[in-house]
Amino acid sequence: DTHTAVAFSALEQYRRETGDDTPTVVASTASPFKFCGSVLEALGETTIASGLDALDQLTERTGQPAPAPLAGLRDKKVRFTQVVEKENMADAVRSLLE
């Protein structure tokens, strides 16, 4: 998952800069299924399924089932569809607060 990749990258950078080679554990706490696109890309996939279909694609690629809370999203109604460009974000937040 991307969180673990960032942690490992930071460890490598720290080791390069300091020469500290103390044995280290990088603990992964996030599910790779939260980052299907990034994980599939890291696994060499060139075509990534869209939306929840990426869960199935990652399951097929890894042999691991998607966590039930994520897989259960298929049964949920879409609640939010609005897309706001970055430069309009402040106005969008203000309108929600009114």
Contacts in CASP RR format, 6 or more apart in sequence:
PFRMAT RR
TARGET T0000
AUTHOR 0000-0000-0000
METHOD contacts of the structure
MODEL  1
DTHTAVAFSALEQYRRETGDDTPTVVASTASPFKFCGSVLEALGETTIAS
GLDALDQLTERTGQPAPAPLAGLRDKKVRFTQVVEKENMADAVRSLLE
1 28 0 8 1.000
1 30 0 8 1.000
1 31 0 8 1.000
1 32 0 8 1.000
1 34 0 8 1.000
1 35 0 8 1.000
1 38 0 8 1.000
1 39 0 8 1.000
2 30 0 8 1.000
2 35 0 8 1.000
2 38 0 8 1.000
2 39 0 8 1.000
3 28 0 8 1.000
3 29 0 8 1.000
3 30 0 8 1.000
4 26 0 8 1.000
4 28 0 8 1.000
4 30 0 8 1.000
5 38 0 8 1.000
5 42 0 8 1.000
7 26 0 8 1.000
8 26 0 8 1.000
11 24 0 8 1.000
11 26 0 8 1.000
14 20 0 8 1.000
15 21 0 8 1.000
31 67 0 8 1.000
31 70 0 8 1.000
32 39 0 8 1.000
32 58 0 8 1.000
32 62 0 8 1.000
33 39 0 8 1.000
33 55 0 8 1.000
33 58 0 8 1.000
33 66 0 8 1.000
33 67 0 8 1.000
33 70 0 8 1.000
34 70 0 8 1.000
36 48 0 8 1.000
36 49 0 8 1.000
36 54 0 8 1.000
36 55 0 8 1.000
36 57 0 8 1.000
36 58 0 8 1.000
37 45 0 8 1.000
37 48 0 8 1.000
37 54 0 8 1.000
37 58 0 8 1.000
39 58 0 8 1.000
40 48 0 8 1.000
40 54 0 8 1.000
40 57 0 8 1.000
40 58 0 8 1.000
40 61 0 8 1.000
41 48 0 8 1.000
43 61 0 8 1.000
43 62 0 8 1.000
45 57 0 8 1.000
45 61 0 8 1.000
48 54 0 8 1.000
48 57 0 8 1.000
49 56 0 8 1.000
49 57 0 8 1.000
52 73 0 8 1.000
52 74 0 8 1.000
55 66 0 8 1.000
55 70 0 8 1.000
55 71 0 8 1.000
56 66 0 8 1.000
58 64 0 8 1.000
58 66 0 8 1.000
59 65 0 8 1.000
59 66 0 8 1.000
65 71 0 8 1.000
82 92 0 8 1.000
84 92 0 8 1.000
END
